Amino acid sequence: ALAGKGANVILASRRTELLRAKADELYGRFGIQTYAVAMDLTSKPSIDKAMDEVWSRFPAVDILVNNSGVGVDAPAVELREEDFDRVLDTNLKGAFLLTQAVLPRMIARRSGHILNISSQAGKHGYARATAYCASKYGVLGFAHALQEEVRQHNIKVTNLLPGLVQVPPSHTPAETRGNVLQVEDLASAAVYVLQQPERVQIEDIGLFHL
């Protein structure tokens, strides 16, 4: 969605095979600059290495989208410590580390927008999702506190809180029964937030299916 508005796009994931194909597709469709970089959000050295690659190609990141979301389906009494740590490290600590890596250049430019893809699990508890809920509650707390720190630098922090989103996006009417949210619904909300006038700050947006 952002590529369609003319934004250059950097894609990051632990595995880059699919990302490189997507980057090539975006370049072909929109003629924008794209780059796919390998990054493990649970590892600060990996993030630092990836951002060194990014900075060698782009002077700044104007928009950061934190979009990690792993979970474990298990009741708390059976949840393994290593699984709890993996979810928190990916969803919460990863968002913190990547934000920390990008923030100095945003502050120097006195401009930037940090968009966190949180979840309704960041506001409501769900059985068998204690680690996931804890991580998404944490993202909201981190984001709200961060906004108070970076407001003076004209940097915005916004959280999107979707309910159930069908991933990958469906392509046939039969697959969309029940009006489950689609990826493009989330993308449209992100574009709406990012196109607001400089004076407008949107804190949280909840998205639900009918």
KEMI-363168 format. One line per field, with one value per residue: residue in three letters; residue number from 1; x, z, y of N, C-alpha, C in turn. Coordinates in steps of 0.05 Angstrom, whole numbers, plus 5000, padded with zeros to 4 digits. Atoms other than C-alpha are relative to their C-alpha. Layout:
N
resn	ala  ... $
resi	NUM  ... $
n.east	X  ... $
n.up	Z  ... $
n.north	Y  ... $
ca.east	X  ... $
ca.up	Z  ... $
ca.north	Y  ... $
c.east	X  ... $
c.up	Z  ... $
c.north	Y  ... $
//
This chain:
210
resn	ala  leu  ala  gly  lys  gly  ala  asn  val  ile  leu  ala  ser  arg  arg  thr  glu  leu  leu  arg  ala  lys  ala  asp  glu  leu  tyr  gly  arg  phe  gly  ile  gln  thr  tyr  ala  val  ala  met  asp  leu  thr  ser  lys  pro  ser  ile  asp  lys  ala  met  asp  glu  val  trp  ser  arg  phe  pro  ala  val  asp  ile  leu  val  asn  asn  ser  gly  val  gly  val  asp  ala  pro  ala  val  glu  leu  arg  glu  glu  asp  phe  asp  arg  val  leu  asp  thr  asn  leu  lys  gly  ala  phe  leu  leu  thr  gln  ala  val  leu  pro  arg  met  ile  ala  arg  arg  ser  gly  his  ile  leu  asn  ile  ser  ser  gln  ala  gly  lys  his  gly  tyr  ala  arg  ala  thr  ala  tyr  cys  ala  ser  lys  tyr  gly  val  leu  gly  phe  ala  his  ala  leu  gln  glu  glu  val  arg  gln  his  asn  ile  lys  val  thr  asn  leu  leu  pro  gly  leu  val  gln  val  pro  pro  ser  his  thr  pro  ala  glu  thr  arg  gly  asn  val  leu  gln  val  glu  asp  leu  ala  ser  ala  ala  val  tyr  val  leu  gln  gln  pro  glu  arg  val  gln  ile  glu  asp  ile  gly  leu  phe  his  leu $
resi	1  2  3  4  5  6  7  8  9  10  11  12  13  14  15  16  17  18  19  20  21  22  23  24  25  26  27  28  29  30  31  32  33  34  35  36  37  38  39  40  41  42  43  44  45  46  47  48  49  50  51  52  53  54  55  56  57  58  59  60  61  62  63  64  65  66  67  68  69  70  71  72  73  74  75  76  77  78  79  80  81  82  83  84  85  86  87  88  89  90  91  92  93  94  95  96  97  98  99  100  101  102  103  104  105  106  107  108  109  110  111  112  113  114  115  116  117  118  119  120  121  122  123  124  125  126  127  128  129  130  131  132  133  134  135  136  137  138  139  140  141  142  143  144  145  146  147  148  149  150  151  152  153  154  155  156  157  158  159  160  161  162  163  164  165  166  167  168  169  170  171  172  173  174  175  176  177  178  179  180  181  182  183  184  185  186  187  188  189  190  191  192  193  194  195  196  197  198  199  200  201  202  203  204  205  206  207  208  209  210 $
n.east	5016  4982  4986  5018  5000  4973  4980  4980  5008  4980  5014  4981  5009  4978  4995  5004  5006  5026  4999  4987  5019  5019  4986  4998  5027  5007  4984  5012  5027  5002  4975  4988  4977  5007  4977  5007  4978  5003  5000  5012  5009  4992  4971  4991  4980  5013  5013  4980  4988  5020  5003  4976  5005  5021  4989  4982  5016  5020  4990  5018  5026  5021  5022  4993  5023  4994  5022  4995  5022  5000  5015  5000  5026  4997  5008  4977  4988  4984  4982  4971  4986  4987  5020  5007  4978  5000  5022  4994  4976  5006  5021  4996  4972  4993  5010  4983  4973  5000  5006  4977  4980  5009  5008  4981  5002  5025  4997  4982  5016  5025  5022  5002  5025  4996  5027  4999  5023  5005  5021  5020  4988  4986  5020  5017  4987  5011  4991  4980  4984  4989  4975  5007  5014  4981  4983  5015  5004  4974  4996  5016  4987  4976  5007  5012  4979  4982  5011  4995  4971  4992  5018  4985  4984  5020  5002  5025  5001  5028  5004  5023  5008  5020  5010  4990  4993  4994  4974  4998  5026  5016  5004  5025  5022  5005  4980  5005  5025  4997  4990  4975  4984  4980  4975  5004  5014  4979  4984  5016  4999  4973  4997  5017  4985  4976  5007  5012  4983  4979  5011  5018  4987  5019  4986  5007  5024  5009  5013  5016  5017  5029 $
n.up	5000  4999  5026  5018  4995  5008  4979  5002  4981  4990  4989  4982  4989  4997  5026  5020  5027  5009  4999  5024  5022  4995  5006  5029  5009  4994  5018  5026  5002  4992  5006  4975  4990  4981  4990  4982  4983  4980  4973  4978  4980  4973  4998  5005  5021  5027  5007  5005  5026  5021  5002  5014  5029  5008  5000  5023  5023  4995  4979  4977  5001  4993  4988  4990  4994  4984  5008  4993  4986  4996  4977  4992  4991  4977  4975  4985  4982  5017  5018  4994  4997  5025  5018  4990  5006  5029  5007  4990  5014  5028  5002  4984  5000  5028  5007  4985  5011  5027  4996  4989  5022  5020  4987  5000  5025  4999  4982  5014  5022  4988  5017  5002  4990  4992  5002  4989  5004  4975  5003  4979  4978  4984  4983  4988  4995  5014  4989  5015  5014  4979  5009  5021  4988  4985  5019  5013  4979  4997  5023  4995  4979  5011  5020  4987  4986  5020  5012  4982  5002  5026  5009  5003  5025  5022  5008  4992  4994  5003  4998  5012  4984  5015  4991  5017  5027  5016  5013  5020  5009  5017  5028  5011  4981  4981  4979  4984  4984  4972  5000  4986  5010  5020  4998  5012  4981  4983  5016  5004  4975  4997  5018  4989  4978  5009  5017  4984  4998  4979  4974  4990  4989  4994  4981  5005  5017  4999  5024  4995  5022  4993 $
n.north	4976  4977  4999  4988  4971  4989  5003  5021  5021  5018  5024  5014  5025  5018  5012  4979  5010  4989  4971  4990  5002  4978  4975  4998  4995  4972  4983  5002  4988  4972  4986  4989  5014  5021  5016  5022  5004  5021  4989  5016  4980  5008  4997  4973  4999  5003  4974  4980  5006  4994  4971  4990  5003  4980  4972  4997  4996  4980  4982  4999  5015  4981  5015  5027  5017  5024  5018  5028  5011  5029  5007  5028  5009  5018  4988  4989  5020  5017  4984  5003  4974  4992  4990  4974  4982  4996  4982  4973  4990  4993  4980  4976  4991  4995  4973  4980  4998  4988  4971  4987  4998  4980  4975  4978  4984  4986  4977  4980  4987  4989  5010  5029  5012  5028  5013  5026  5017  5014  5020  4998  5014  4980  4987  5021  5025  5023  5025  5014  4981  4982  4987  4981  4977  4985  4985  4978  4980  4987  4982  4976  4985  4989  4979  4977  4986  4989  4976  4977  4993  4990  4979  4976  5002  5002  5028  5011  5028  5009  5029  5013  5023  5015  5026  5022  4992  5023  4999  4980  4989  5018  4991  5009  4994  5021  4998  4976  5002  4993  4973  4998  4978  5006  4984  4974  4983  4989  4982  4976  4985  4989  4977  4978  4988  4987  4977  4979  4976  5001  4992  5021  5024  5022  5018  5028  5006  5028  5010  5024  5009  4999 $
ca.east	5000  5056  5093  5031  5037  5109  5145  5211  5205  5254  5231  5263  5257  5300  5293  5297  5279  5206  5223  5270  5216  5167  5218  5228  5153  5144  5200  5169  5099  5115  5187  5206  5271  5265  5312  5305  5349  5360  5343  5330  5289  5311  5384  5412  5475  5431  5390  5452  5483  5419  5413  5485  5464  5402  5441  5491  5433  5384  5400  5340  5277  5216  5166  5180  5128  5137  5098  5124  5072  5090  5048  5042  4977  4981  4950  4995  5005  5035  5073  5147  5194  5232  5167  5147  5215  5212  5145  5166  5234  5204  5141  5162  5237  5244  5200  5241  5309  5289  5257  5319  5362  5320  5303  5368  5362  5289  5307  5363  5314  5258  5211  5186  5127  5131  5072  5063  5019  4993  4929  4863  4904  4939  4874  4838  4860  4851  4856  4916  4950  4983  5051  5021  4975  5032  5075  5021  5001  5075  5078  5022  5056  5122  5089  5049  5110  5154  5105  5114  5190  5191  5134  5183  5220  5157  5157  5091  5076  5012  4986  4939  4899  4866  4823  4831  4866  4868  4940  4957  4903  4846  4831  4763  4694  4689  4752  4724  4661  4651  4679  4747  4794  4840  4912  4889  4843  4903  4942  4886  4885  4961  4958  4901  4943  5005  4969  4943  4967  5028  4985  4944  4968  4929  4947  4909  4861  4821  4799  4744  4705  4629 $
ca.up	5000  5017  4953  4915  4946  4922  4986  4980  5017  5059  5076  5134  5157  5180  5112  5051  4993  4990  5009  4950  4903  4935  4930  4856  4846  4880  4839  4775  4791  4822  4802  4874  4909  4947  4989  5025  5085  5131  5204  5267  5314  5374  5362  5371  5331  5273  5276  5279  5219  5179  5195  5173  5105  5104  5122  5066  5017  5049  5090  5136  5152  5152  5171  5214  5215  5271  5247  5283  5312  5334  5385  5422  5432  5502  5571  5619  5664  5605  5571  5566  5588  5523  5484  5529  5519  5443  5438  5482  5449  5379  5390  5444  5451  5375  5367  5421  5390  5319  5342  5382  5319  5276  5326  5328  5254  5263  5321  5281  5224  5272  5232  5231  5244  5282  5266  5310  5288  5355  5365  5403  5446  5470  5503  5519  5548  5508  5536  5512  5489  5553  5521  5460  5501  5547  5487  5454  5519  5525  5456  5474  5538  5503  5447  5493  5536  5474  5445  5507  5496  5422  5416  5425  5363  5319  5316  5318  5347  5326  5342  5298  5338  5291  5309  5269  5203  5148  5127  5072  5040  5008  4934  4927  4957  4990  5030  5057  5089  5159  5140  5171  5165  5104  5099  5054  5109  5154  5098  5085  5158  5158  5097  5129  5191  5153  5108  5165  5170  5212  5267  5275  5321  5322  5381  5371  5319  5332  5272  5276  5227  5226 $
ca.north	5000  5049  5031  5051  5120  5127  5107  5070  5004  4964  4893  4855  4783  4726  4694  4738  4692  4713  4784  4792  4769  4818  4874  4860  4859  4927  4957  4931  4956  5023  5041  5055  5037  4972  4930  4863  4852  4792  4809  4768  4812  4771  4789  4859  4843  4819  4883  4926  4890  4896  4970  4981  4953  4998  5061  5046  5052  5099  5162  5154  5115  5161  5107  5045  4990  4940  4880  4818  4771  4701  4664  4597  4560  4532  4544  4582  4521  4483  4540  4527  4582  4580  4590  4648  4680  4670  4705  4764  4770  4772  4814  4862  4864  4861  4923  4959  4941  4960  5025  5041  5029  5076  5130  5170  5190  5207  5252  5285  5299  5319  5276  5205  5158  5092  5047  4986  4929  4907  4867  4865  4817  4880  4902  4837  4772  4707  4637  4596  4660  4687  4699  4732  4776  4796  4816  4857  4891  4907  4937  4985  5006  5016  5056  5101  5117  5127  5177  5221  5219  5234  5283  5340  5316  5317  5241  5204  5135  5098  5029  4988  4937  4888  4829  4765  4778  4726  4714  4702  4746  4708  4713  4680  4698  4630  4645  4711  4684  4709  4777  4762  4822  4820  4845  4901  4926  4935  4967  5017  5037  5046  5092  5132  5143  5162  5212  5254  5327  5339  5370  5306  5250  5184  5141  5075  5048  4984  4943  4891  4848  4853 $
c.east	5017  5015  4982  4997  5027  5021  5020  4996  5024  4985  5021  4987  5024  5008  4991  4991  4974  5000  5013  4981  4979  5012  5002  4973  4992  5015  4988  4973  5001  5026  5013  5026  4990  5026  4990  5024  4994  5002  4986  4994  5008  5030  5008  5023  4989  4986  5020  5013  4981  4997  5024  4996  4980  5012  5020  4985  4980  5009  4983  4976  4979  4977  5011  4975  5010  4977  5005  4976  5000  4984  5003  4973  5003  4989  5025  5014  5018  5021  5029  5014  5013  4980  4991  5021  5001  4979  5006  5024  4993  4980  5005  5028  5009  4991  5017  5027  5000  4993  5024  5022  4993  4997  5021  4999  4974  5002  5017  4985  4975  4976  5000  4973  5006  4972  5003  4975  4996  4977  4979  5010  5018  4981  4983  5015  4986  5012  5020  5018  5014  5025  4994  4987  5020  5018  4986  4991  5025  5006  4985  5013  5025  4994  4990  5021  5020  4989  5005  5029  5006  4982  5015  5017  4983  4998  4974  5002  4971  4999  4974  4994  4979  4991  5012  5004  5007  5026  5007  4973  4985  4995  4973  4978  4996  5019  4995  4974  5005  5012  5025  5017  5021  5025  4996  4984  5020  5017  4986  5001  5028  5003  4984  5015  5023  4995  4988  5018  5019  4989  4984  5016  4978  5015  4995  4976  4994  4986  4986  4985  4971  4989 $
c.up	5000  4974  4979  5003  4994  5021  4992  5022  5006  5014  5016  5011  5004  4974  4978  4973  4990  5000  4975  4976  5002  4993  4970  4988  5004  4982  4972  4997  5004  4994  5024  5007  5021  5009  5020  5016  5021  5028  5019  5023  5028  5005  4994  4980  4972  4991  4993  4973  4977  4996  4987  4970  4991  4998  4977  4974  5002  5022  5025  4995  5010  5015  5008  5006  5015  4998  5007  5017  5003  5026  5006  5011  5022  5025  5016  5016  4984  4983  5008  5001  4974  4979  5008  4992  4970  4991  5009  4986  4972  4999  5014  4999  4972  4992  5014  4986  4972  5002  5010  4978  4981  5012  4998  4974  4998  5017  4987  4979  5010  4984  5001  5011  5006  5002  5010  4993  5025  4995  5021  5025  5017  5018  5014  5003  4985  5012  4981  4984  5020  4990  4979  5011  5015  4981  4987  5020  5003  4978  5004  5021  4991  4982  5013  5015  4980  4988  5018  4998  4974  4989  4995  4975  4975  4989  5011  5005  4999  5002  4985  5016  4986  5016  4982  4971  4985  4985  4991  4991  4982  4973  4989  5021  5021  5024  5018  5016  5029  5003  5018  4987  4980  5004  4989  5018  5019  4985  4996  5025  5004  4982  5010  5022  4990  4982  5015  5000  5023  5027  5013  5010  5007  5017  4994  4982  5003  4974  5007  4975  5010  5001 $
c.north	5025  5003  5013  5030  5012  4997  4978  4980  4982  4977  4984  4975  4983  4986  5019  4990  5012  5030  5012  5000  5022  5027  5005  5006  5029  5019  4999  5014  5030  5017  5013  4985  4980  4986  4980  4994  4978  5012  4981  5020  4992  5005  5029  5001  4996  5025  5021  4995  5007  5030  5013  4998  5021  5027  5004  5006  5022  5019  5000  4982  5019  4986  4972  4985  4976  4980  4971  4990  4970  4994  4970  4993  4980  5014  5007  4978  4981  5015  4997  5027  5009  5011  5028  5021  5006  5020  5029  5012  5010  5024  5026  5010  5007  5028  5021  5003  5013  5030  5015  5004  5022  5027  5023  5017  5014  5025  5021  5015  5014  4992  4969  4990  4971  4988  4971  4984  4983  4980  5006  4984  5018  5015  4980  4975  4977  4975  4987  5019  5020  5014  5021  5025  5018  5017  5023  5022  5016  5020  5026  5018  5014  5023  5025  5016  5013  5026  5025  5009  5014  5022  5026  5001  4997  4972  4989  4970  4992  4970  4992  4975  4984  4976  4979  5009  4974  5004  4972  5010  4980  5012  4991  5007  4979  5002  5024  4998  5005  5028  5003  5023  4989  5018  5028  5019  5014  5020  5027  5018  5013  5025  5024  5015  5017  5025  5023  5025  4998  5006  4977  4976  4980  4980  4970  4999  4970  4993  4974  4992  5000  4972 $
//
